[in-house]
C-alpha cells in the first residue's frame, strides 16, 4: 500500500504555485505615511497665511516649552497652555460663527453660483409669449416692437450708425447695450439700439445728433446736481482760473487752499486730499484707515457700491473675493455685534447712505427686473441705525467712513452727514464736487489721514496721484463751492424736494387712475419706478420712455435723478411724456396679465439652462 501510494503520488500533477496578488498602492506606502503626505501636500497647495502674530505665538510657545522643560514641569505647562489656547479658540469660534450669521447672504453664495449660471437667451419664437400669452397678444407685441423699430430708424438715424460703430470699439458700450432682463437681450437688440450720440444740453434737456430733445433723468450718473447750465459756467470759470497755469503739477495754488477751507466747512473735518475719481478716493480712505489703525479688516454692507476697485467690491462684478472685507447685513443687530466682537481687527466701517433707498440690495436696474420684484423706497429707522452704528464704532475704536461720492451735495448741501445728523471720521466725495470735471476728495482728521508712521521710519502709506489737484479741476471746483456757499443755496434744495414730492404724488395718482401698474418712489432727488403687478416685460417701459423723449441711464427705470434747475413746467412735461410711454406699453400688449406664474417660469428657464450647461448642451 505504501508503494501504491507513492506511485500515485508520483503520477499526480504538481501543485501550481499560488498566483501572485496584484500590486496595491498600500504595498508602497503605509496609511500613516500617506496621510502625512496628504496633509503636507495640502499645506503646500494651500499654504496658511504666515502672519506676524502666528510667528510670534509659535516662538512664544517654543520658549515657554523650553523653560518648562528646564524646570521639569512639561506636563503641567502643556495642560495650562491647552486650557488658555482652548479659551481663545472658543472665543475665536464665537467670532467666526457670529460673522457668518451677520454676513450678507450673497457674499457667501456668490463664489459658488457665479460659474453655475450660464448666459442664455429666449428664442425669438418664445420672446413674445414668455408669459404664456395668447397668439393674439403675442402678435400684438411683435407688431408693436416692429413699429417702434421703424420709428427709431427714422428718428435716430445718425445715432444708430454712431452706436453701431461704437460697439465695435468700446467694450463699455457693448456691456451697457444690454439694458433689459438678460434672457431677452438678444432679441431686443435685434430690434432696438438705445445708444444716444450727444450734441448739446439745454437746461434739463439733452439734444442728440439727430436733433431729438429729451428731458434728462439720468443725472449723468449722479454728477448733475445743479443743472447742466450751471456746470457750463463752473467749467468756464475753472478754465479761466487755470489757463495761465497750464499743466504745471505738484505745486498747489491759492485756489486749492480756498477750496480746502470751504470743504472743511462742509465735511466738518480738518484735512483734505485730492484724487481723480470717487473710486480712487475710496481706495485712499481704506488704505489710510488700515495704515493708521494697524488693523486688517474693513466692513461694508450688503448691496452697497463703493466703486469698481476689486478691494472693496465683494460680489457681482469682481472675480476676486477680498478676504479682508466683511460684507455684513445692513440695519442688523448682529452686524453691530460683529463690530463690537472684532473691533481689534476692524480698521473701519464703510457706509454708502444711498443704501437707505434699497436696503441690502444692489442698485435697482432693469437688468434684474424679472417681474415686479423691485422694492425701493426710504427705509424707516435708517437715521437711528446710523446713530447706533456711529456709537458702536466709537466704542470699538473703529473708524466710520461715509462714502458720499453719490450722496454728497445731492441729498442736502452737506450731504448725508447733514441729512442724518452723523459725523463720520472719514468722508469721501466725488462726482459733482469737481464742478463738472473728474474729481475725488477724501476728508478726515490728522490721526486718520497720516501717510507716515511718526515712530517707524519704514512704515509709510503711498496715497498719491499725478493729476491730483489739477489747476483746471481746482478752478471748476472753486466755482462750484462758491455757488454752494451762497446763503440762498439751502432754500433751493428745499424747493427741489417740495417739487419732487408733489410730482411723485401727482404721477402716482395719474397712473392709478388710468390703471397702469406703475408707482414712483423717491428719496431726496433720487427716484425709481416700481411695478405693481407681475409681468415679464416691465423693462420695455424704458424704450417707450426714450421714444417719448425721456433720457434714462443704462439701468433704465431703476434709478433716476432730478437736479436743482427743474421747474414746475419741466415736471409737468415729464409726467405727460411718461403717460405717453405708459399708453404705448398698454396698447402694445406688454402689460397684459401673465397667464403663467412668472416666478416659476423664470426659475424653470434658469434650471433648464443650468442643466444644459452641465451636460454640455449649451
Secondary structure, 3 states (H helix, E strand, C coil): CHHHHHHHHHHCCCCCCCCCCCCCHHHCCCHHHHHHHHHHHHHHHCCCCCCHHHHHHHHHHHHHHHHHHHHCCHHHHHHHHHHHHHHHHHHHHHHHHHHHHHECHHHHHHHHHCCCCCCCCCCHHHHCCCCCCCHHHHHHHHHHHHHHHHHHHHHCHHHHHHHHHHHCCCHHHHHHCCCCCHHHHHHHHHHCCCCCCEEEEECCEEEECCCCEEEECCHHHHCCCCCHHHHHHHHHHHHHHHCCCCCCCCCCCHHHHHHHHHHHHHHCCCEEEEECCHHHHHHHHHHHHHHHHCCCEEEEECCCCCCCCCCCCCCCCCCCCCCCEEEECCCCHHHHHHHHHCCCCEEEEEECHHHHHCCCCCCCCHHHCCCCCCCCCCCCCHHHHHHHHHHHHHHHCCEEEEECCCCECCCECCHHHHHHCCCCCEEEEEHHHHCCCCCEEEEECHHHHCCECCCCCCCECCCCCCCCCCHHHHHHHHHHHHHHCCCCHHHHHHHHHHHHHHHHHHHHHHHHHHCCCEEEEEECCEEEEEECCCCCCHHHHHHHHHHCCEECCCCCCCCEECCCCCCHHHHHHHHHHHHHHHHHHHHCCCCCCCCCCHHHHHHHHHHHHHHHHHCCCC
